[in-house]
Amino acid sequence: IAAQATMVDSLFYVMVLSQPSKDLWIEFLENLDDEYYLQLAIDKRNSLLFEEAQSIDSAAVYLEFTENYPDAKDFVKAKKLYETRVFEEKTGNKSIKSYQDFISEYPKSPYRPQAEQAVYKLSTDSGSVEDYASFIRQNTRNPIV
């Protein structure tokens, strides 16, 4: 019986390879009896889910992927894309407030220095002494100060 289960898994694996879809890989994983195909199937499913996340390209989708598939081969890439999309989505209107809110909400983001630089640039764009003084008073934690 074990040999028959392995044969069924093998045939199903070949079928799924010929018609790759996220749903087929999930079904394959749910019915899998053979350990040999398990990691192959998990990797392929994760790869298809990552491709789907990239086609949607939103912070929420990348976050969901990283939370649900921490062992995926594309985890690091998804984490970087998440950080990029969060920065772009939260600061899309390019206002001082959006950059300040981003800094407050995501203090450990790799995009924090860019946000701090943007606050500085937008706050002192006129070049007036008053704007520089105001920036210094209002942004005491900004490393530019």
C-alpha positions as CSV (number, residue, x, y, z in Angstrom):
1,I,0.0,0.0,0.0
2,A,2.9,2.4,0.8
3,A,4.3,1.8,-2.7
4,Q,0.9,2.6,-4.2
5,A,0.6,5.8,-2.2
6,T,4.1,6.8,-3.4
7,M,3.1,6.1,-7.0
8,V,-0.1,8.2,-6.6
9,D,1.9,11.0,-5.1
10,S,4.5,10.8,-7.9
11,L,1.8,10.9,-10.6
12,F,-0.1,13.7,-8.9
13,Y,3.2,15.7,-8.6
14,V,3.9,15.3,-12.3
15,M,0.3,16.4,-13.1
16,V,0.6,19.5,-10.8
17,L,4.0,20.4,-12.4
18,S,2.4,20.3,-15.8
19,Q,-0.5,22.7,-14.7
20,P,1.0,24.8,-11.9
21,S,-1.6,26.7,-9.9
22,K,-1.7,27.7,-6.3
23,D,-4.9,25.8,-5.7
24,L,-3.5,22.5,-7.2
25,W,-0.4,22.8,-5.0
26,I,-2.5,23.3,-1.9
27,E,-4.6,20.3,-2.8
28,F,-1.4,18.3,-3.4
29,L,0.0,19.2,0.0
30,E,-3.3,18.4,1.8
31,N,-3.3,14.9,0.2
32,L,0.4,14.1,0.3
33,D,1.6,10.9,1.8
34,D,5.2,10.8,0.6
35,E,7.8,12.9,2.4
36,Y,10.0,13.1,-0.7
37,Y,7.5,15.4,-2.4
38,L,6.6,17.4,0.6
39,Q,9.4,20.0,0.5
40,L,9.2,20.2,-3.3
41,A,5.5,20.9,-3.1
42,I,5.9,23.4,-0.2
43,D,8.6,25.3,-2.1
44,K,6.5,25.4,-5.3
45,R,3.4,26.5,-3.5
46,N,5.3,29.3,-1.7
47,S,6.9,30.4,-5.0
48,L,3.4,30.7,-6.6
49,L,2.1,32.6,-3.6
50,F,5.0,35.0,-3.8
51,E,4.4,35.5,-7.5
52,E,0.8,36.3,-6.7
53,A,1.9,38.7,-4.0
54,Q,4.2,40.5,-6.5
55,S,1.3,40.8,-9.0
56,I,-0.8,42.6,-6.3
57,D,2.3,44.5,-5.0
58,S,0.9,46.0,-1.8
59,A,2.4,46.2,1.7
60,A,-0.6,44.2,3.1
61,V,0.0,41.3,0.8
62,Y,3.7,41.1,1.4
63,L,3.1,41.3,5.2
64,E,0.6,38.4,4.9
65,F,3.2,36.4,3.0
66,T,6.0,37.0,5.5
67,E,3.7,36.2,8.4
68,N,2.3,33.0,6.9
69,Y,5.5,31.6,5.1
70,P,8.5,32.5,7.2
71,D,10.5,29.6,5.8
72,A,9.8,30.5,2.2
73,K,12.8,30.9,-0.1
74,D,11.4,34.3,-1.1
75,F,10.9,35.5,2.5
76,V,13.8,38.0,2.5
77,K,12.7,39.4,-0.8
78,A,9.1,39.7,0.4
79,K,10.3,41.4,3.6
80,K,12.2,44.0,1.6
81,L,9.3,44.6,-0.7
82,Y,7.0,45.0,2.3
83,E,9.3,47.7,3.7
84,T,9.5,49.5,0.4
85,R,5.7,49.4,-0.2
86,V,5.0,50.6,3.4
87,F,7.2,53.6,2.8
88,E,5.7,54.4,-0.6
89,E,2.1,53.9,0.6
90,K,2.5,55.9,3.8
91,T,4.4,58.8,2.2
92,G,2.7,58.8,-1.2
93,N,1.5,62.4,-0.9
94,K,5.0,63.6,0.0
95,S,3.9,65.9,2.8
96,I,5.9,66.7,5.9
97,K,3.1,65.1,8.0
98,S,3.2,61.9,6.0
99,Y,6.9,61.6,6.6
100,Q,6.6,62.5,10.3
101,D,3.8,59.9,10.7
102,F,5.9,57.3,8.9
103,I,8.9,57.9,11.3
104,S,6.6,57.6,14.3
105,E,4.8,54.5,13.1
106,Y,7.9,52.7,11.7
107,P,10.9,53.9,13.7
108,K,13.0,50.9,12.8
109,S,12.3,51.0,9.1
110,P,15.3,51.1,6.7
111,Y,13.5,54.0,5.1
112,R,13.6,56.1,8.2
113,P,16.7,58.1,7.1
114,Q,15.0,58.9,3.8
115,A,11.9,60.1,5.7
116,E,14.0,62.2,8.0
117,Q,15.8,63.8,5.1
118,A,12.5,64.5,3.4
119,V,11.2,66.2,6.5
120,Y,14.3,68.4,6.6
121,K,14.2,69.2,2.9
122,L,10.5,70.1,2.9
123,S,10.8,72.1,6.2
124,T,13.7,74.2,5.0
125,D,12.9,74.4,1.3
126,S,12.6,78.2,1.4
127,G,16.1,78.6,2.7
128,S,15.0,81.2,5.3
129,V,16.6,81.3,8.7
130,E,13.1,81.1,10.3
131,D,12.4,77.8,8.6
132,Y,15.7,76.4,9.7
133,A,15.1,77.5,13.3
134,S,11.6,76.1,13.2
135,F,12.8,72.8,11.9
136,I,15.4,72.6,14.7
137,R,12.7,73.4,17.4
138,Q,10.2,70.9,16.0
139,N,12.6,68.0,15.1
140,T,14.9,67.6,18.0
141,R,15.1,63.8,17.4
142,N,16.0,64.1,13.8
143,P,19.6,63.2,13.3
144,I,20.1,66.0,10.9
145,V,19.7,68.4,13.8
